[in-house]
Amino acid sequence: MCGIVGYIGDKQAAPFLLEGLSKLEYRGYDSAGIAVRKNESLVEVVKAKGRLKMLSEKTDNGRAVQGTIGIGHTRWATHGEPSEANAHPHMSNDKTVVAVHNGIIENYQELKDKLLKKGYGFHSQTDTEVAVNLVDYYYKKVGGNPIEALTEAMLRIRGSYALVVMFREFPEELFTCRKDSPMIIGKNEGECYIASDVPAILKYTRNVYYIGNMELARISKGEVTFYNMDKEQIEKELTEIKWDEEAAEKGGFEHYMMKEIFEQPKAVKDTLNSIVKDNRIDLSNAGLTEDVIKDINRIYIVACGSAYHVGISLKYVIEDMAEIPVEVDLGSEFRYRKLLLEKNSLVIVISQSGETADSIAALRQAKEMGIRTLGIVNVVGSSIAREADNVLYTVAGPEIAVATTKAYSAQLIAGYLLAMQFALVKGKISEEEYQEMILELQTIPDKIQKILDDKERIQWFAAKFVNAKDVFFVGRGLDYAICLEGSLKMKEISYVHSEAYAAGELKHGTISLIEDGILVIGLLTQKDLYEKTISNLLEVKSRGAYLMGTTTYGNYNIEDTVDFAVYVPQTNPYFVNSLAIIPLQLMGYYISVAKGLDVDKPRNLAKSVTVE
């Protein structure tokens, strides 16, 4: 949520700041601003409400704002309405301290009241302006030392935040600190770049530092010094980002989302190849040796959004295949309930960005209780990757669209491989079954591609329901898990109200909502549950519903029941969610496009939810 960029070097800062912010638009925002040091005593601040193009027009694409040091921000409103006054950057009362901020300061009102008593005034409704004046207060109190001032402020701020700060008396430096909100620093010869996510700086460098939690950094031209909360210098190693800039661009597609939908065969293949070596699953890099696996008697999966839906799918797969009890929790629920975690358990935290606030909090709770943790993440060096006891990386590459597609598919694959290895080690599947499943997984990329090659049928069908007000997704077992994700895709990018239900629950209230012409999408990929779900579809059809059915090739009798049938290639029933989700992603996408909506940046949403 929100986006931060910063630059210090010999080039003009404003054009980079605007370009960097454009790479972070997917994070969600309602206003934007930049601050550029014009000379030793003056910082020029320009802000605009609305899309980034408004700020670009105000600054003549950055050419009207001169200076080689600057910071920029795209704001997603939390405290205070979207407005130019509430947009970042914010300045202290005497304009000697300027800052941008990601996150939420939970005790901002308490801090604001104290600062008001000290004579400070406020010109916005934001918690960020409170933070800026708090830093200014301690900067003056400690005698003009930025690191000491930031440390004192950090000790008093509750919540999550990442700050980048400019001090008038330090015209050749930028300062940054973070707690629970992501921040990276890129380094090149004579230049440094600051960003809240990798795509903003990929064009300029792939060598980055990750700032640890409750750490600070002092940044000059090509130099970075890190500090802990005791104000002691600490050493950090540069990390090389493997993504290239082209991977984060649209590549000829109209939207990032469609590009990423079409990248799913590659994301699945690359994730498979990173874990499967010589036709065997190798989890040694994730710390899951056979001895470790043998000792694990229960699994807890914690995630949010689409990653939570991956967890629901994996519960069915792991429990059936490996016969290990699995509990799945939303991160925001896990952290606020009384945890009765069993020893010899594994807590798996799934997150594309590795920066999801609730998931990070859940991870820390599990670690405090002495439970082994495993992160399944897509971003090397992210908070979850650093803090989990072990990490299993997906290889989806950068995902820009807010609605996840390829990261979701890569997470499913990683989860299947975990289930298979646990099942083999615990003696629940034979070596022959294990090898057969590995071979079948290797066919999934081509089968996804086959579905994508027939996308026009989905596009045609989506056009028929562009004005739909309500859509229901129904299925049983693994089909129910895929309904959850299909429904989310529909609502988040097309703004169509949609719900997912276990088909057997229809008669417990939901069927009262069915009326003439309402679209019901049934998932019927599980052989043992096929006939029961057909019966449920007939129940809603008799009440006027229009039916779309998604099943595997061979179940052609479905056409006797549904009005429109979608077929996916046959595969091992454990893995069918990897195929059945594709038509549902396309359905949501095409309805959104037909309605003229902003597919990649749906309203009110952000790519990474880094605040509670």
N, C-alpha and C positions, 0 to 999 in steps of 0.2 A: 504494500500500500504506500502511496506517495512515491516520489522518486527524487533522489539527490544526485547531483553531479558537482564536481569541483575541478579546477585546473590551476596549475602554477607552472610557469615556464617562460619562454621568450616570445611565444605567438600570442595573437589576440585571443582573449579568453571567451568573449561572448559568442562567437560562431560555434566554438566547441560546446559550450554550455547548452545552446539551443539544439545542436545536433544530438548531444548526449541525452537530453531530455526527450527528444523525439524517439529514441530507442527504448525509453522507459514508459511510453504512453500506455502500454498494455497493462501497467500496474494499476491504472485507474486514477483519475484526477478531475478536478473541477476548476482549477486556476493554476497559474504558473508565474514564476518570477526569477530574476537573476540579480546578483550584486557583483559589480566589477570595480576593482580598485583603480580609480582614475589617476590618483597621485598619492603621495605619502599620507596626506591628511583627509582625502575625500574618497568615499565609496559611493558609486552611483547605483541606485536601486530602481529597477523597472519591474512592474507587476501588471498582470492582466487576468481578468476573470474569463473563464471559458477555455476553449481549445488553445493549444500551443501556437497556432497560426496567429492568434490575436497578439501574443507577445512578440512573435517574429515581425509582424507588421509594425508594431510600436518601435522596434529597435532596428528596422531596416535589415532584417535577418542577422542582427548582431553588429552590423557595420557602424551603427550610430553610437555604440557604447565602447569606448576605447579603454584598454587596460589588459595586462597579461596575467592577472590573478583574479579569480572569481569563483562564485558558487551559484548554483541554480537549483530549482525545486519545482516539482509538480505536486499540488496539494489535493488530497482526498479528504473532504471536510469531516472533522470529528467535533471539535469545539468551535462553534460559530459557523454561520451560513457561508456558502461559497460567495466570496466577494473579493474585490481588490484589496480592501483593508485587511482582510484575514489571510490573504495570500502571503507566502514566504518569498523572499527573506524578511526577517523582522530585525529591527534595530533597538538598541538600548535607548533610554531617554535622551542621553547626550550624544547618541549616534557614534559612540566609540567602539561598540561591539555589535557585530552583524552576524546572524546565524540562520541556518536552515535546519529543519528537524523532521525526522520520521518517528512515529510512535504516539503514545498517549501518556501524558503525565497525570497520574491518578490523583495526586495531592496538589494539583495546580491552584485550587481555590485557597487552600491553607497557605501556600507559598505567596499567592497574590495578596492575601490579607496582610501578611507580614511585610511585604514590600511596599504596600500602600502606606503602612505606618512609618516606613523609612523614607517616605517622600517620593516614591516612584509613581508615575502615572501610566495609564495603558490606553492604547489607541485601537485595539482589536479585541475580539472575543476569544482569542486563541490561548491555549496552554503554552504555545511556543514563545510568545512574547514574554510570558512569565519566566520561562527558562532563560531567555536572553538577558533579562534584567537581573535574574538571580546570579548568573555568571558575572555580569557587570558589578554587582554588589560585592561579590567575593574578590573579584579582580582588584577593586579599589582597596578592599580591606586587607588583602595579603601583600599589597605593595607592588602590584603590576606584574605578577607572574602568571601567565596563561595556564600552565599545567596545574599549579596550585589552585587557581580559581575554578577550573573545570572539575578538579577532584573534589573540592569542597561542595560544589553544586551537585555533583553526582551522589555524594553521600546523603543529600537531602531530598533528592528527587525520587519518588516512587513511581513505578510503571516501566514502560519500555520506551527506549529512545535511541536514536543515533543523531548526533549533532555535528555539524561542520561550522566552524566559527572563524571569523576574521576580527582581529584586534587592530585598532588604529595605530597603536605604538609598535606593532610588528608587521610592517608593510610588505615584507618579503616572505611571510609564512602563513600557512593555514593550520588549524588545529581541529582534531576530531576525536570523538569518544563514542562509546556505544554500550548499551545494555539491552540485550534481547532483540534488537533490530539490526538487520544486516548492513555491513559496510565493507567495501574493499578499496584498496589503494593500488593503482597501477603505476608502474615505474618505467621510464624510458630515459635516454640520455638527456639530462638537463630539464626533464619534465616529470611531473607527477599528475596523476588523474585520480579523482575520488568518485565513487559511484555506489549506489545501493544495489546494483545488479550488474552482471558481467556485460550484457549487450551494449551498454553505454560506452564502453572503452575498448571493445574488441578491435575497432579500426586502428587504434593507436598503439596498443600493446597487449601482449598475452601474459606478461609477467606481473603477478599481483601479490599483494600481501592481504591476508585475512586478519582483521582486527579481532582479537578475542573479546569475550564478554568482560565488561568492567575494565577495559583497557583504553588507553589514549594514544594519540599519535601527533607528532609535530612534523609538519611537512614543508619542505622548501624545494627549490629547483633540483629535482633529481635525487633528493635525500629524504629519508623518513626515519624518525626516531620514535621508538615505542616506549610506553611507560605503563606500570601497573598502578594500582590505587595507593601504593605507598610512595608514589612518585619516583620509583626506581626505574632506571632504563632496563629494558628487556630486549632480547634478540629474537628476530623472526626470520624465517626463510621464505624466499620468493617461491610462489607456486606458478607453474606454467598452465595456462588455460588451453585445453586441447581443441575447443571449438574454434572455428574460423568465422570471419565476419559474414561470409556468404551463407553460412548455415543459419544465421539469424535474419536473413533477408527473405523476401517473398518468392524469389526465384521464378517470376512469371505468373504466379497465381494471383487472383484478385484479392485474396485475403490470406493472412497468416494461418487461419484455422484450416482452410482447405489445403494449403501446402502441408500442414502438419498431419492432417488426415491421410494424405498421400505418402507421408514419410513413415507411416506406421510399419509397413513391411521391413524397412531398413532398421527402425528402432527395435523391432522384435528380433530381427536377425543379429544385430550388433549386441544386444543384451544377452541373447543365447550364446553367442561366440565368446563373450567375456566370461561366462561362467562354465560352459561345457568345454572340456578339454579332452581330446581323444575319446569322444563319445562317453565321457563320464562327467558327472557334475562335480565341480571343484569349488568347495566353499572354504578352502583353507584361508584365503584372503579375508574372508568374513569371520574368521575365528571359530567356525563351526566344525570342529573335528568330529570324528565318530564318537569319541569318548564324551565330548560335550553333548552331542545329540542324544546319546543313550541316557544321559542324566536328566533330560528335559521331559517333564511329565505333563505340563500344561503350557499353553501359549495364550498370551493376551495380545491382541492387535489393537493399536491406537492410531487413529487418523481422523482427518476432517474432509468434508466434501467428497470429491470423486475418489480420493485415496481411501476413504471410509468404505465406499462401495467395493473397491478392490478387496478390502478386508472381509466384507460380507461374502464375496465369492470364495475367498481363500478359506473361510471357516468351513464351508461345505466341502471343499476339496481336501483340506488337511484332515478333517475329522473322518471323512469316508475312506480316504486313501491310507493315512498314517495312523488312524485311530487314536489321535491325541485330542483331548478336549481343547476347544478354542473359544475364547470370549472376545467379542469385538466391541470396542468403545469409541464413541466420539471423543476427541481430545478434550473438548470443553466440558464433557460430562465426567470423564475419567478423573480429571484434576479436582473436581468438587464433590466427589462421593467418598465414603469411607472405603478405603482400599483393603481388601482381604486377599492379598496376593500370596499364593502358595510358594514355598521354597521349591527349588529345582524347576522353576518356570522360566519362560523367555518372554520378554515384552518386545514386540515388534512395532516400531514406529515408522509409518509410511508417509512420505512427504516429497513432492516433486522438488520444491525449492530447498527443503531442509531448513526452512526458516519459519515454518508455521508456528505461531506463538503458543497456541494451546497444546500442540503436539510436543513442543520443546518442554513445556511445563510438565507434561505427563512423563516424559523421558526422565526428567530430573527427579520426579517423585519416585519413580521405579528404582532409580539408582540409589536414592537415599534409603530405600528399603532393602538394598542389597540384592536386587533381582537383576539378572543379566539382561542387557538391552541390545537390540539390533536395529539399526536404522536402514531403511530402504529408501534411498534418495537418489536424485539425478544430478545434484550439484556437488562437485568435489570441493571440500573445504568448508561446506556450509555448517551451520551451528549443530544440527543433528549429527552430521557426519563426524564432527570433531568430538562431540560429547558422548555419543553412544559407545558402549563397550566394543561393539563391532559394527561394521557397515557393509552393506551389499549395494553396490552401485548399479543403477539402471543406466543404459547408454542410449538415451533418447535425443541427446543434443539439446540446444536451446529451444525452449517452447515459449513462444511470444503471445499467442492468443490467450485470452483469459480462460476460455473454456478448454480444459485439457482434453487431449485426444491421444497423442502418441506417448506421453508420459504415463497415462493410465494403462495403455496397452503394454508398455515395458514393465510396469509394476506387476501386472497380471503374470507375465512370463517369469519374472523373478520369483513370484510367489509359487507358481507351479513347480519350479525347480527346487525350492525349499521343501515343498510337500513331498516330492519324489524322493529326495535324499533322506528325509526323515523316515519315510515309509520303508525304504530299502534298509537303512541302518537298524530300524526296529523290527525288521523281518516281516513286514506286512505286505510287501510285494516281492516277487521273485526277480532274479537277475534278468530273466527273459522279459518279464513285464516292464522292468526298468528300461531296458534297451529299446523295446518297442515304443515306449512313450517318448524317449529322447528322439528317436527317428520321426515320430509323429509331430513333435514340436518343431522340428526342422522344416516341416511342410507348411507351417502356419503362415509364414510371410507370403508365399505364393498364393495361398488360399485367400488371404486378405486382399491381395492384388486382384484376384478374380472378382471379388465382390465390388471393388472400386471400379473395375472396368465396365460394370453394369450400372453405374451411378445414375444414368439418365432415367431409368425406371423410377428411382426414388425421387428424382427431381420432378418428374411428371406428377407423381402422386402427391408430393408436397404442395404443388401449385393448387391442387384441389382443396387443400385445407389451410390456405393462407389466412383465412378469416376465422379459423377455429378459436373458440373461447376456452374450451376445456378439452383435455385429452387424458385418457386413462391408460396406464400400462399395467398389464396383469400377467402373472406367471407363477410357477411353483419352483421351489428349490433354487438351483442355480439360475433358472430363468427369472425368478423373482429378483435375484441380485442384479441381473442385467437390466431389469425394468427400472430399478432405482437410478442407475446411471443414465439410461435413456430418457427418463423423465426429467432429470436434472439438466441434461443437454437441451431439451425442449424449452424448459422454462427460463434458463439463464440467458439464452441468446435470442430467442424468438418472442419472449415475454408472453407466451401462451401458458395459462394455468394448466399444470399437468400434475398428476399424482401416480405413484406406483403402489400397487397392492398385491399382496399374496392372493392368488386367484381364489383360494378357499375362503378368504375373508369377505368376498363380495356380498354374501348374504347377511353379513353382520353389520349392515348399515350402508355400505358404499353403493349398493345397487339402487338405492333410492335416488341417486343423482343421475342415473341413466335416463336419457330421453331421446326423442327422434333425432337422428343425424349426428349424435355425438360420436367422436372417434375413440375407439378402444383398440389398443395395440396389444395383441397377445403374443407372448413368447412361448414357443413349444418345441424346444430342442432336446428335452430329456425324455427318452423313450418310456420309462416307467411312469411318467406323469402326464404323458401326451393326452390320453383319453380323458383324464380328469379335467385338464385345462380346456379341452374341446367342449366338454359339458358346460363349463363356466362361460365360455364364449357364446354358446347357444342361449344361455340364460340372458345375457345382455342383448344379444341379437333380437330375441323375441320382444324386447322392450324398446326396439328402434335403433340400437347402436349400429354404427358403420364399422366394420371390422377389418383391421389389417393383421395378418398373421405372419410371424417370422419363424421359420423352421428349417430343418436340414433337407437337402435334396433326398428325394425318395418318399417323403411324406405328402404325396400329391393329393391324397384324399382330403387334405386341409381345404382345398378349393371348394369342397361341398359346403363348407361352413363360412369361410371368410369372403369378404368382397375383394380383397387385394392380398396376394400372397408374395412373400419375399423369401427366397431360398438362400441358404449359406451352405458351403461345402461340408460334407460329413467329416468328422474328426472324433477323437476320443472325447466322450461326454464331459470329462473333466475340463477340457480345453475349449469348449464351444463358446464360452463367453468372449474369447478373443475374436471370434468371427461375428457373433450375433450383435455385438455393439456397433459394428461398422455401419449397417443401414440406419441405425438410430442416430448416430452422429450426423450422417448425411441428411436425414430427415430434419433435424433441428437446424442444420446449416441452411438448407434450401428454403425453409419457411422464413428464416430470418432475412435471407437475401431478398426473397420475394416481397417482404414487407418493407424493404429499404432501410433496415436497421444497421447499426454499427456492429458487425459480427465479432470483430476482434476485441472491441472495448465496450461490452454491454454496460448499460447504465448501473450505477451504484455498486459495481463490482470491482475488485482488484485481483490481480494475478496471485499475489502472495499475501495471505492475511497474517501480517506480522505484528498485529496488536490484538488484544482480547476483544 
